[in-house]
């Protein structure tokens, strides 16, 4: 059975090059993209549209440096809830979405229920964020780990060609 995350067809060299190029520069002109991948404009546009329709290309965004807006200290926060029922999960997710420091949120398997990726200015800012989180209903445990160094943050898989 096919779902929206199943790749429907293998990607050839041109499709892979389109994805690689657009991942690095989503603002490239269609003409420059066609030139870079070695196809004429019409087939390049047809391929891009097909990749969009298949959901392989989900959209085009700007890369924002959140450290310039929120703070430069990255922290991963593991959250364990008292109960894992839809009502509690939904309330938690809604509350966390309102916190501007949270840049990523993931429902997890394993020891914690959620992993949050946040940015704060300093330890005082973190303490304030932690205070907001501890006031949310249904939280049993919070554990945080500060990022000491980011050594990679890919925009495409390492094995793409």
DRENKOLNU-607685 format. One line per 2 residues: number of its first residue (from 1); their letters; for each residue x, y, z of N, C-alpha, C, CB. Coordinates in nm, 2 decimals. Each point is the difference from the previous one (the first is absolute). Last residue first. Glycine has a CB too. Layout:
N
NUM = A = X:Y:Z:X:Y:Z:X:Y:Z:X:Y:Z ~ ...
This chain:
161
161 = XX = 2.34:1.24:-0.48:0.10:0.03:-0.10:-0.04:0.11:-0.09:0.08:-0.23:0.02 ~ -0.16:0.03:0.52:-0.06:0.05:-0.12:0.11:0.03:-0.10:-0.20:0.09:0.12
159 = XX = 0.25:-0.24:0.35:0.03:-0.09:-0.11:-0.07:0.04:-0.13:0.02:-0.18:0.16 ~ -0.07:0.42:0.26:0.14:-0.01:-0.03:0.03:-0.08:-0.13:0.05:0.03:0.24
157 = XX = -0.53:0.23:-0.16:0.07:-0.12:0.05:0.15:0.00:-0.05:-0.22:-0.12:0.00 ~ 0.00:0.60:0.07:-0.03:-0.12:-0.09:0.07:-0.12:0.06:-0.03:0.16:-0.21
155 = XX = 0.07:0.25:0.42:-0.13:0.04:-0.07:-0.03:-0.11:-0.10:0.05:0.24:0.03 ~ 0.25:-0.24:0.46:-0.02:-0.02:-0.14:-0.13:0.05:-0.05:0.14:-0.20:0.02
153 = XX = 0.22:0.27:0.38:-0.15:0.02:-0.01:-0.03:0.00:-0.15:-0.01:0.14:0.22 ~ 0.45:-0.23:0.16:-0.06:-0.02:-0.13:-0.15:0.03:0.01:0.17:-0.17:-0.07
151 = XX = 0.13:0.24:0.43:0.10:-0.03:-0.10:-0.05:-0.03:-0.14:0.13:-0.09:0.19 ~ -0.23:0.37:0.30:-0.08:-0.06:-0.11:0.11:-0.03:-0.11:-0.22:0.13:0.05
149 = XX = 0.26:-0.07:0.51:0.05:0.02:-0.13:-0.09:-0.06:-0.11:0.24:0.01:0.09 ~ -0.36:0.00:0.37:0.13:0.06:0.02:0.06:0.04:-0.14:0.03:-0.14:0.21
147 = XX = -0.55:0.07:0.01:0.09:-0.03:-0.12:0.13:0.07:0.02:-0.20:-0.03:-0.16 ~ -0.14:-0.14:0.56:0.04:0.12:-0.08:0.09:-0.05:-0.11:-0.02:0.15:0.20
145 = XX = -0.39:-0.40:0.08:0.14:-0.01:-0.04:0.03:0.12:-0.09:0.00:-0.26:0.02 ~ -0.41:0.08:0.37:0.05:0.09:-0.11:0.15:-0.03:-0.02:-0.17:0.17:0.06
143 = XX = -0.33:-0.38:0.16:0.14:-0.01:0.00:0.06:0.08:-0.12:-0.01:-0.23:0.12 ~ -0.48:0.12:0.19:0.07:0.08:-0.10:0.15:-0.02:0.02:-0.19:0.18:0.00
141 = XX = -0.32:-0.42:0.16:0.14:0.01:0.01:0.05:0.09:-0.12:0.02:-0.23:0.12 ~ -0.49:0.16:-0.02:0.05:-0.08:0.10:0.15:0.03:0.02:-0.17:-0.18:-0.04
139 = XX = -0.29:0.45:-0.17:0.14:-0.03:-0.01:0.05:-0.07:0.12:0.04:0.20:-0.15 ~ -0.49:-0.02:0.08:0.02:-0.13:-0.05:0.15:-0.04:-0.02:-0.21:0.02:-0.11
137 = XX = 0.03:0.50:0.09:-0.06:-0.12:0.07:0.05:-0.13:-0.07:-0.20:0.14:0.06 ~ 0.48:0.33:-0.04:-0.09:-0.07:-0.08:-0.05:-0.12:0.07:0.12:0.08:-0.21
135 = XX = 0.22:0.21:0.38:-0.14:0.04:0.03:-0.10:-0.07:-0.08:0.09:0.22:0.07 ~ 0.38:-0.27:-0.14:-0.04:-0.07:0.13:-0.14:0.04:0.04:0.24:-0.01:0.07
133 = XX = -0.04:0.23:-0.45:-0.02:-0.15:-0.03:-0.05:-0.07:0.13:0.17:0.01:-0.18 ~ -0.04:0.44:0.21:-0.12:-0.01:-0.08:-0.04:-0.14:-0.02:0.05:0.22:-0.11
131 = XX = 0.35:-0.13:0.33:-0.11:0.03:0.08:-0.13:-0.01:-0.07:0.15:0.15:0.13 ~ 0.25:-0.20:-0.37:-0.03:-0.12:0.08:-0.12:0.03:0.10:0.25:-0.07:-0.02
129 = XX = -0.09:0.43:-0.23:-0.07:-0.10:-0.09:-0.03:-0.13:0.08:0.12:0.09:-0.20 ~ 0.12:0.24:0.42:-0.13:0.05:-0.02:-0.08:-0.10:-0.09:0.08:0.24:0.02
127 = XX = 0.37:-0.33:0.06:-0.07:-0.02:0.12:-0.15:0.05:-0.02:0.22:0.03:0.14 ~ 0.08:0.05:-0.49:-0.03:-0.14:0.01:-0.09:-0.03:0.13:0.22:-0.06:-0.13
125 = XX = -0.04:0.49:0.08:-0.11:-0.02:-0.10:-0.04:-0.15:0.00:0.09:0.19:-0.14 ~ 0.27:-0.09:0.40:-0.12:0.07:0.06:-0.11:-0.02:-0.10:0.14:0.17:0.13
123 = XX = 0.28:-0.31:-0.27:-0.06:-0.09:0.10:-0.12:0.05:0.06:0.22:-0.09:0.04 ~ -0.12:0.27:-0.52:0.09:-0.02:0.11:-0.07:-0.09:0.10:0.12:0.22:-0.03
121 = XX = -0.32:-0.12:-0.40:0.11:0.10:0.00:0.11:-0.04:0.10:-0.16:0.18:-0.07 ~ -0.15:-0.55:-0.19:-0.02:0.10:0.10:0.13:0.09:0.00:-0.14:-0.15:0.14
119 = XX = -0.15:-0.27:-0.43:0.11:0.09:0.00:-0.03:0.11:0.11:0.06:-0.04:-0.25 ~ -0.23:-0.51:0.12:-0.02:0.14:0.04:0.13:0.08:-0.01:-0.19:-0.07:0.15
117 = XX = -0.09:-0.43:-0.25:0.13:0.07:-0.04:-0.03:0.15:0.02:0.07:-0.19:-0.17 ~ -0.30:-0.30:0.38:-0.02:0.14:-0.05:0.14:0.05:-0.03:-0.21:0.04:0.13
115 = XX = -0.06:-0.53:-0.06:0.13:0.06:0.00:-0.02:0.14:-0.07:0.13:-0.22:-0.02 ~ -0.46:-0.18:0.29:0.03:0.11:-0.09:0.14:0.04:0.01:-0.24:0.08:0.01
113 = XX = 0.09:-0.46:0.23:-0.12:0.02:-0.09:0.03:0.10:-0.11:-0.15:-0.06:0.19 ~ 0.52:-0.27:0.07:-0.07:0.13:0.01:-0.12:0.00:-0.10:0.21:0.12:0.08
111 = XX = 0.07:-0.51:-0.05:-0.02:0.04:0.14:-0.07:0.13:0.02:0.21:-0.11:0.03 ~ -0.30:-0.16:-0.49:0.11:-0.01:0.10:-0.03:0.06:0.13:0.15:0.00:-0.19
109 = XX = -0.33:0.19:-0.29:-0.01:-0.13:0.06:0.11:-0.01:0.11:-0.10:-0.11:-0.21 ~ -0.13:0.59:0.04:0.10:-0.10:-0.01:-0.04:-0.14:0.05:0.16:0.18:0.04
107 = XX = -0.31:0.34:-0.26:-0.05:-0.11:0.09:0.09:-0.11:-0.02:-0.24:0.08:-0.02 ~ 0.38:0.44:-0.05:-0.01:-0.13:-0.06:-0.06:-0.10:0.10:0.20:0.05:-0.14
105 = XX = -0.07:0.51:-0.02:-0.06:-0.09:0.10:-0.03:-0.13:-0.06:-0.10:0.20:0.11 ~ 0.39:0.31:-0.18:-0.04:-0.13:-0.05:-0.06:-0.08:0.12:0.19:0.00:-0.17
103 = XX = -0.07:0.45:0.23:0.02:0.00:-0.15:-0.03:-0.14:-0.06:0.17:0.18:0.03 ~ -0.27:0.15:0.44:0.00:-0.14:-0.05:0.00:0.00:-0.16:-0.13:-0.07:0.21
101 = XX = 0.11:0.47:0.06:0.13:-0.06:0.01:0.01:-0.14:-0.06:0.03:0.14:0.20 ~ -0.44:0.13:-0.16:0.08:0.04:-0.11:0.14:-0.07:0.00:-0.13:0.22:-0.01
99 = XX = -0.36:-0.39:0.19:0.13:0.04:0.06:0.10:0.03:-0.11:-0.04:-0.13:0.21 ~ -0.41:-0.05:-0.27:-0.01:0.14:0.04:0.13:0.05:0.05:-0.24:-0.03:0.05
97 = XX = 0.17:-0.43:-0.15:0.00:0.07:-0.13:0.00:0.16:0.03:-0.12:-0.19:-0.11 ~ 0.07:-0.13:0.46:0.14:0.02:-0.04:0.01:0.08:-0.13:0.05:-0.22:0.11
95 = XX = -0.48:0.10:0.06:0.06:0.09:0.09:0.15:0.03:-0.04:-0.15:-0.08:0.19 ~ -0.10:-0.24:-0.43:-0.06:0.13:-0.02:0.07:0.10:0.09:-0.22:-0.10:-0.06
93 = XX = 0.34:-0.35:0.11:0.04:0.05:-0.12:-0.05:0.14:-0.03:0.01:-0.23:-0.09 ~ -0.17:0.01:0.47:0.14:0.03:0.02:0.05:0.06:-0.13:0.03:-0.19:0.16
91 = XX = -0.46:0.03:-0.16:0.01:0.12:0.08:0.14:0.05:0.02:-0.21:-0.07:0.12 ~ 0.12:-0.34:-0.35:-0.04:0.12:-0.08:0.01:0.13:0.08:-0.16:-0.15:-0.12
89 = XX = 0.26:-0.26:0.34:0.10:0.02:-0.11:-0.04:0.13:-0.07:0.05:-0.25:-0.02 ~ -0.36:0.09:0.33:0.12:0.06:0.07:0.10:0.04:-0.10:-0.04:-0.14:0.20
87 = XX = -0.34:-0.08:-0.37:-0.04:0.13:0.06:0.12:0.07:0.07:-0.23:-0.09:0.04 ~ 0.28:-0.36:-0.22:-0.01:0.10:-0.10:-0.03:0.14:0.06:-0.08:-0.17:-0.16
85 = XX = 0.34:-0.16:0.47:-0.13:-0.01:-0.07:-0.01:0.12:-0.09:-0.11:-0.13:0.19 ~ 0.46:-0.05:0.16:0.02:0.01:-0.14:-0.13:-0.03:-0.07:0.24:-0.06:0.02
83 = XX = -0.06:0.25:0.50:-0.08:-0.09:-0.08:0.02:0.02:-0.15:-0.17:-0.01:0.19 ~ 0.45:0.23:0.11:-0.06:-0.09:0.10:-0.08:-0.11:-0.07:0.00:0.18:0.17
81 = XX = 0.42:0.04:-0.43:-0.13:0.04:0.05:-0.05:-0.10:0.10:-0.05:0.12:-0.22 ~ 0.55:0.06:0.04:-0.08:-0.12:0.02:-0.13:0.05:0.07:0.21:-0.15:0.03
79 = XX = 0.21:0.39:-0.34:-0.12:0.01:0.08:-0.06:-0.14:0.01:-0.03:0.24:-0.07 ~ 0.53:0.03:-0.08:-0.08:-0.13:0.00:-0.12:0.02:0.10:0.21:-0.14:-0.07
77 = XX = 0.12:0.49:-0.22:-0.07:-0.02:0.13:-0.09:-0.12:-0.02:0.00:0.25:0.05 ~ 0.46:0.03:-0.26:-0.10:-0.10:-0.03:-0.07:-0.04:0.13:0.13:-0.09:-0.20
75 = XX = 0.14:0.56:0.01:-0.02:-0.10:0.10:-0.11:-0.10:-0.05:0.06:0.17:0.19 ~ 0.30:0.28:-0.33:-0.09:-0.10:-0.04:-0.02:-0.11:0.11:0.06:0.04:-0.24
73 = XX = 0.09:0.50:0.20:0.02:-0.12:0.08:-0.11:-0.10:-0.05:0.11:0.12:0.20 ~ -0.08:0.34:-0.36:0.11:-0.09:-0.06:0.02:-0.13:0.08:0.10:0.21:-0.09
71 = XX = -0.56:0.13:0.00:0.12:-0.02:0.09:0.09:-0.10:-0.06:-0.13:0.06:0.20 ~ -0.26:0.18:-0.42:-0.04:-0.06:0.13:0.11:0.00:0.10:-0.17:-0.14:-0.11
69 = XX = 0.23:0.31:-0.35:-0.13:0.04:0.05:-0.04:-0.03:0.14:-0.07:-0.03:-0.24 ~ 0.48:-0.10:0.01:0.00:0.15:-0.01:-0.14:0.05:0.05:0.16:-0.01:-0.19
67 = XX = -0.08:-0.45:0.16:0.09:0.05:0.11:0.00:0.15:0.00:0.14:-0.20:-0.02 ~ -0.37:-0.06:-0.32:-0.08:0.02:0.12:0.09:0.06:0.11:-0.15:-0.19:-0.07
65 = XX = 0.18:0.20:-0.46:0.10:-0.02:0.11:-0.08:0.04:0.13:0.21:0.05:-0.15 ~ -0.42:-0.23:-0.33:0.01:0.11:0.09:0.10:-0.04:0.11:-0.24:0.06:-0.04
63 = XX = 0.11:-0.19:-0.49:0.07:-0.05:0.12:0.02:0.12:0.09:0.11:-0.19:-0.13 ~ -0.51:0.13:-0.24:0.12:0.07:0.03:0.06:-0.07:0.12:-0.08:0.22:-0.10
61 = XX = -0.25:-0.48:-0.26:0.01:0.08:0.12:0.13:0.08:0.00:-0.15:-0.16:0.12 ~ -0.22:-0.18:-0.42:0.12:0.08:-0.01:0.00:0.10:0.12:0.01:-0.02:-0.26
59 = XX = -0.26:-0.50:0.15:-0.01:0.15:0.00:0.14:0.06:-0.01:-0.22:-0.01:0.13 ~ 0.12:-0.47:-0.16:-0.11:0.05:0.08:-0.02:0.15:0.00:0.04:-0.20:0.15
57 = XX = 0.18:-0.22:-0.46:0.02:0.14:0.03:-0.12:0.05:0.07:0.15:0.04:-0.20 ~ -0.21:-0.46:0.12:0.14:-0.01:0.03:0.06:0.14:0.03:0.02:-0.20:-0.15
55 = XX = -0.48:0.08:0.00:0.03:0.03:0.14:0.14:-0.01:0.04:-0.22:-0.07:0.05 ~ -0.01:0.03:-0.49:0.02:-0.13:0.08:0.03:0.02:0.14:0.09:-0.10:-0.21
53 = XX = -0.14:0.47:-0.08:-0.13:-0.07:0.00:0.01:-0.13:0.08:-0.06:0.10:-0.22 ~ 0.45:0.16:0.14:-0.09:0.07:0.09:-0.13:-0.08:0.02:0.10:0.22:-0.07
51 = XX = 0.21:-0.38:-0.24:0.06:-0.02:0.14:-0.09:0.07:0.10:0.23:-0.02:-0.09 ~ -0.34:0.09:-0.36:-0.02:-0.14:0.04:0.04:-0.03:0.14:0.02:-0.07:-0.24
49 = XX = 0.09:0.49:0.06:-0.15:-0.01:0.02:-0.03:-0.14:0.05:-0.05:0.18:-0.17 ~ 0.49:-0.11:0.02:-0.03:0.07:0.13:-0.14:-0.01:0.04:0.19:0.16:-0.05
47 = XX = -0.07:-0.33:-0.37:0.05:-0.08:0.11:-0.02:0.06:0.13:0.17:-0.09:-0.15 ~ -0.29:0.34:-0.23:-0.08:-0.12:0.01:0.04:-0.09:0.12:-0.05:0.01:-0.25
45 = XX = 0.33:0.36:0.14:-0.13:0.04:0.06:-0.10:-0.12:0.02:0.04:0.23:-0.10 ~ 0.35:-0.32:-0.15:0.04:0.03:0.14:-0.13:0.04:0.08:0.24:0.07:-0.07
43 = XX = -0.27:-0.13:-0.40:0.01:-0.13:0.08:0.03:0.02:0.15:0.07:-0.11:-0.21 ~ -0.08:0.51:-0.07:-0.13:-0.07:0.01:0.01:-0.14:0.08:-0.07:0.11:-0.22
41 = XX = 0.47:0.16:0.13:-0.09:0.05:0.10:-0.13:-0.08:0.01:0.10:0.23:-0.05 ~ 0.34:-0.49:-0.10:-0.06:0.13:-0.04:-0.11:0.04:0.10:0.05:-0.06:-0.24
39 = XX = 0.38:-0.22:0.41:-0.12:-0.02:-0.08:-0.05:0.14:-0.05:-0.06:-0.21:0.13 ~ 0.44:0.12:0.19:0.03:-0.05:-0.13:-0.12:-0.04:-0.09:0.21:-0.07:0.09
37 = XX = -0.13:0.27:0.38:-0.03:-0.14:-0.01:0.02:-0.06:-0.14:-0.15:0.02:0.19 ~ 0.21:0.45:-0.10:0.09:-0.07:0.09:-0.02:-0.15:-0.01:-0.02:0.20:0.15
35 = XX = -0.25:0.09:-0.41:0.14:0.00:-0.05:0.09:-0.08:0.10:-0.04:0.23:-0.10 ~ -0.41:-0.17:0.22:0.01:-0.08:-0.12:0.14:-0.01:-0.05:-0.24:0.06:-0.06
33 = XX = 0.16:0.23:0.41:-0.02:-0.14:0.05:0.02:-0.09:-0.12:-0.16:0.07:0.19 ~ 0.15:0.39:-0.28:0.12:-0.04:0.06:0.00:-0.15:0.05:0.04:0.24:0.06
31 = XX = -0.44:-0.06:-0.23:0.10:-0.01:-0.11:0.13:-0.04:0.06:-0.12:0.18:-0.13 ~ -0.23:-0.09:0.43:-0.02:-0.13:-0.07:0.10:-0.02:-0.11:-0.24:0.02:0.05
29 = XX = 0.39:0.26:0.37:-0.09:0.02:-0.11:-0.02:-0.13:-0.07:0.06:0.24:-0.03 ~ 0.06:-0.20:0.56:0.06:-0.01:-0.13:-0.10:0.02:-0.11:0.18:-0.16:0.09
27 = XX = -0.24:0.13:0.40:-0.03:0.12:-0.08:0.06:0.00:-0.13:-0.02:0.13:0.21 ~ 0.08:-0.46:0.13:-0.14:-0.01:-0.04:-0.04:0.12:-0.08:-0.04:-0.13:0.20
25 = XX = 0.50:-0.13:-0.06:-0.04:0.14:-0.04:-0.14:-0.01:-0.06:0.24:0.06:-0.05 ~ -0.04:-0.44:0.26:0.11:0.09:0.03:-0.04:0.15:-0.04:0.17:-0.18:-0.04
23 = XX = -0.46:-0.19:-0.05:0.02:0.00:0.15:0.11:0.10:0.04:-0.06:-0.24:0.00 ~ -0.04:0.18:-0.46:-0.10:0.07:0.06:0.01:0.00:0.16:-0.15:-0.05:-0.19
21 = XX = 0.46:-0.21:-0.07:0.01:0.14:-0.03:-0.10:0.09:0.07:0.09:-0.07:-0.22 ~ -0.12:-0.40:0.26:0.12:0.04:0.06:0.02:0.16:-0.02:0.11:-0.23:-0.04
19 = XX = -0.47:0.01:-0.18:-0.02:0.00:0.15:0.12:0.06:0.07:-0.15:-0.19:-0.02 ~ 0.19:0.12:-0.45:-0.10:0.11:0.03:-0.02:0.01:0.15:-0.11:-0.05:-0.22
17 = XX = 0.38:-0.30:0.08:0.07:0.13:-0.02:-0.10:0.11:0.03:0.16:-0.10:-0.17 ~ -0.34:-0.33:0.16:0.09:0.01:0.12:0.08:0.14:-0.01:0.02:-0.25:0.01
15 = XX = -0.29:0.13:-0.38:-0.08:0.03:0.12:0.08:0.02:0.12:-0.18:-0.13:-0.10 ~ 0.41:0.00:-0.28:-0.05:0.14:-0.02:-0.09:0.04:0.12:0.01:-0.03:-0.25
13 = XX = 0.17:-0.42:0.22:0.10:0.10:0.03:-0.05:0.14:-0.01:0.16:-0.16:-0.09 ~ -0.53:-0.19:0.21:0.11:-0.01:-0.09:0.10:0.11:0.03:-0.14:-0.11:-0.18
11 = XX = -0.23:-0.16:0.50:0.04:0.13:-0.06:0.12:-0.03:-0.09:-0.08:0.13:0.21 ~ -0.35:-0.47:-0.09:0.14:0.03:0.03:0.04:0.14:-0.06:0.05:-0.25:0.01
9 = XX = -0.55:0.16:0.15:0.08:-0.04:-0.11:0.15:0.03:0.04:-0.19:0.05:-0.17 ~ -0.17:0.02:0.48:-0.07:-0.07:-0.10:0.09:-0.05:-0.11:-0.20:0.13:0.06
7 = XX = 0.26:-0.04:0.48:0.05:0.05:-0.13:-0.06:-0.08:-0.11:0.22:0.08:0.11 ~ -0.44:0.00:0.38:0.06:-0.10:-0.08:0.05:0.07:-0.13:-0.14:-0.19:0.10
5 = XX = -0.12:0.40:0.24:0.14:0.00:0.03:0.08:-0.10:-0.08:-0.05:0.08:0.23 ~ -0.44:-0.02:-0.23:0.06:0.12:-0.05:0.15:0.01:0.02:-0.22:0.11:0.04
3 = XX = 0.01:-0.60:-0.09:-0.05:0.12:0.07:0.08:0.12:-0.05:-0.06:-0.14:0.21 ~ -0.08:-0.40:-0.38:0.08:0.12:-0.01:-0.06:0.11:0.09:0.07:-0.06:-0.24
1 = X = -0.06:-0.51:0.24:-0.08:0.12:0.00:0.09:0.12:0.00:-0.19:-0.12:0.12
